C-alpha cells in the first residue's frame, strides 16, 4: 500500500484529504506544518507528498524546495494544493519542484485520480 504524506495547517482540510486518500486505498501520514513534515521525513519516506501552499512559518513553496534538497525525497512525486489557482502561484509551485498542482477546493474523485496517475497506477 502506497504511503502519502499530507501537509496542511488546516486540521479540517488535513482530515478531509486523509479520508479521501484512505478511501482511495492509500496509507496516510499527516503533518500540520512544514517543521512537522520535515521531522516526519527524517523517519519516513512516503511514496508521494501533498503540500498546501499557504501555511504559517515556512510555506509550501519553501517546504517543497527543502524536500527537493533532500536526497531521499529529491524525486518523490509532489502534489501542491492551493486555494490560489492563478498562473503565478502555479508557476511558483512548479519552479520550486512540484510535480503537479491542484486548486482547492478539491473533489474526492479528482484527488484520488491525480494521485493514482502520479504514482503510475491506472484508475480502475
N, C-alpha and C positions, 0 to 999 in steps of 0.2 A: 504494500500500500504506500503510495507516494505521500510524503510529508510536505506540508505547505506552511511557511511562516507568514502570519498576517500581522502587520504593524499598523495600528491606528489608535490615536489618542482618545477617540470617542468610543466609550465602552459599548454603547448601543450598536454602533457600526461593527465593532470588533466581534460582538456576539452574533450579529446577523450574518456577517460574512462567514464566520466559523460554522454556523448552522448550514448555510448554503453549500459550503465545501464538504462538510461531513455527509450531508445527504447525497452529494455527488460522488461519495466513496473515497474521500481523502482524509488523512490524519492531519489535524490542525494544531500548529503551535502558535501561541499568541503573545504579542508584546504590545504594551500600551505606549511606548515611546522609543526613540532611537537608542537610548542607552540600554534599555531592557533588551532590545533586539540585538545589539552588539554583544551584550553579555551572553545571551542565549546562543548566539553564533559561535561563541568560544567552545561550547559543548556539543552543539548540534550542527549538522549540515543538511538543511532541507533540500528537497528536490526543486522547489520553486518558492519565490518570495513575493509577497504582495505588500506594497507600501502605500500609505496615504501620503499625499504631498504636504498638506498643511498640518503641521504638528508644532507644538511649542518647543522651544530649545532648538535642537537640530531638526530641520525639516526633512521631508522625504527626499529632496534633491541631494542634500548633503549626505544623508544616510546612504543613498544609492551610490554615491562616489566612494564612501567608506567601504561599502560591501564589495564594490568592484576592485578596490585596492587590496583586498584580502585574497591570498592565493586560493583558499578553499572555496570561495564564493565568486571568484572572478568571472566564471562562465555560467553561474546559476541563472536560469530564466527568471526575470524580474518584471512583474506587472505593477505599474503605477496606477493608483486610483486617485481621482481628484474631482472635487466639485467644480474646479476650474478646467473646463474643456477647451479653452481658447488655444489657438495655434501656438502662441508664445509659450504657454505653460507646457503644452505637449512637447515642443522643441526642447525646452529646458530639461524636461524629464528624459527625453531620448538622448540628448547630449551628455547627460550625467551617467548614462549607461543602461537605462531601462530597455527591456526587450520589447515591451508593448505598453499601451496606455489605454485606460478605460475611464470614461467620465462617470461621475456619480450623478444621480442615484443609479445603482446597478440592479439589473434584474437577475434572478436566480439562474435562468437558462443561459443568459449572456455570459455570466461569470464562469459557470461550470464549463461551457463550451470553449471559452477563451483559454481556461486553464488546461483543459484536455488537449487543445490544439498546441499550446506552448510546450506541453510535456510529450507531444508526439503521439497522443492517444487519439484514436478515431472515435468520434461520438457515436454512441450506439443508436 
